[in-house]
Amino acid sequence: MNIRSGDAPAPAPAPRHERIADAALNLLAERGMRGLTHRAVDEAAGLPQGSTSNLARTRAALLEAAVRRLAEREAAVLTPGEMPQATVEGKQGAGSGSRSDAAVAAVAGALSLALHRYLTRHRQLLIARYELALEATRRPELRAVYDRAGRAFREPVVAMLTAAGSADPERHALSMVAWCDGVLFSCTAGQFHTAVPTRDALRTSCTELLDGMLRR
């Protein structure tokens, strides 16, 4: 096949394991847990029958692959450059309860951006996450994989709150993560599913929560 001068080459196809895991996540969002079968994943991924079984022979292995892929895709919601950097002021105040207003603004800005992107670009990913979270309550082996993936979000929040001057970053991270999860669920599957908050509204609410946590 000839490519005209100036035309960008077609992107390389995703690796087969990513295609399978992405198809599994899409099926979870569209059909729920009952709709997730090896045959359905093969069809959704456009792969020959048996491809999913070759990668993940059991249902448990398929669910674990979906959780790992979910963690990879959620980690890409914010680029490293969009994550708040610990300021000198924040580092000096870490653990001492010395609040950094610049760090608070950075944390609120990053979290509000992530929440808004989830709600406007990644709603299907959220629905798949809820399906997997419920299934993890019934499968101890999946629970372990799901919890390991969750630490990839919780640990950066602890670090950001430490930089912002939290005197108890672990406890405050629990409150912040719970608030973020509540907003995402309410605006995806709960009472506020018909209205997506603006990023400014999310940033304001996040700042108010941080102000309450860090007030001295």
N, C-alpha and C positions, 0 to 999 in steps of 0.2 A: 504494500500500500504506500502510495506516495503522499508525503506531507508537504503542503504548500509552504513556501518561505514565509516565516512570520507566524505560522500556526503553532500553538503550543501542543506538545505531544500529549496524548491521552494519559491520564493518571494511571499508575499501575494498580491493578486490582488488589483489594485488601487480602491479606493472608486468609487462608481457608478457616482457621480457628476463629478469627475475628468475624468473618461473615456468618459463621454458625452461631457464635455468641450474640451478635447483633440481631440476628433473626430470632433467636430465643427471647431476647428482651422485647422486640417488637410484638411477638406473639403474646407474651405475658401482658403487655399493655392493651392489646386489641381483644384478646379472647380469654384472658385470665389463666389461672393455673391449669384448669382442665383442658385448655386448648394447646398446651405445650406437650407435644409428642415429638419423637425423633423424626417421624415421617413428615410432620408439619414443618419442622425446622428445615429439613432438606428442601421441601417445596418452596418455602419462603426465601431461602438463601439461593435458590436456583441451582442446587447441586444434585448430583445423582443420588438415588436412593441408597442408603447405607452410609453416606458420608458422615452424618452426625454420629451414628453408632460407632464408627471407626475412631472418632475423636473422644466421645463420651459414651461409653458402653451402657451405663446405667442412667436412670433418671436423676439419681443423686449427683452423679458426675456432671450431668448437663446443667443442673441447677447451680452447682459450684462454679462451673465455667461462666454462667450468666452473672453470678455475683462478682467474680473477678473482673469481667468485662465492664460491668456497671461501675465498679470502683475506678477503672481506667478512664472511662468516659466522664465521670463526675470530676475526677482530678483535673480534667482539661477544660472545665467550665471557666476557670480563671487561668490566665497565663501567669508564669512566674513573675513577669514584669508588672502584673496588675495586683499582686499580693503586696500588702503593706510591708515596708522594710522597717526593722527596729531602729528607731532614731537614737541618737546619742543620749538624748534626754530620757527616752524610754528605758534604755539599758541602765542608765544610772539609777533610775527609780525602780527598777525591777525588784520585786519582793519587799520593797520598803513602803508601799502604799503611796508613793509620790506620783500623782497623776500627770500624764503628758497629754495636753489638749491636742497636739499635733498627731499623736499616736491614736487617740480616740477618734479623731476625724478620719484617719487612714483606715482604721478597723471598720468604722461605720460605712465608709465609702466602698471598701472591698466586699463586705458582706451584703450590702444593698445591691451591688452590681451582680453578685452571684445569685442572689434570690430573684432578681428581675430576669436574669437570663434563664434560670430554671423555668420560671412561670411563662415566659414568652417564647422560648426556643426548645425547651426540653421537658415539656409536660408528659410526653409518653415515657420518658426515662423515669420520671417521678412515679407514675402509675406502676411501672415494672418494679420499682424499688419497693413500693408498698406490698405488692404481691409476694415478693421475695422475703420481706420482713415478716409477714404473717406465716409463711411457710417455714421460716427459720425457727419459729416458736414451737414447731412440731418435729423438727429434725435437728437433734443436737450437733450432728456433723456439719450441717449447713449453718447453724448458729455460730460455730467457731469461725467459719470462713467469713460470714457476714460481719462478725464483730472485729475481725482483723482488718477488714476493708474499712469499717467505720472509723478506726483509729487514724486513718489517713486524713480524715476531716477534723476529728476532735483535737489531735495534737497540734496542728497549726493554730487553732483557736486558742488553745492554752498559751502558746508562744506569743500570739498577738496581744492577749490580755495581760500577760506578764510585762510586755513592752509598754503597754498603756498605763501601767502602774497598779495593777490589781494586787491586793494584799493576799488574795486567796484565789489564784487563777484556776485551779482545778474545779472548785465549787462554782465560780463564775462561768467557767466554760460549760458546765452542765446547764446552767440557766440560759446561756446564749444559744447553745445547740438546741435546747428544747424550744426556745422561742422561734428559731429559724425553722425547725421541723414543723412547729405549729402553724406558722405562716404558710409554708409550702403545702401542707395537707389541707388547711382551710380553703386556700385559693385554688386547689386542684380538685379535691374530692369532698370538701366540706361545705359549710354554709356560705362561703364567699367565692364559690367556684366560678361565678359568672363575671366577676370583676377582678382584674389584675391591678394591684396597686402600682402607682408610678414609682420609678426609682427614687425620686425625691421623697415621696411618702415613706418608703422603706428606710431610706437613710435617716429621716427624722425620727422614726420609731426606734431604730437601732441606736441612735445617739441618745435618745431619752433613756433607753434601757442601760446603756453604758454609764450615763450620768448617775443613775441610781446606784449602780454597782460600785462606782469609783468615788462617790461623794465622800468627803472626809469632814 
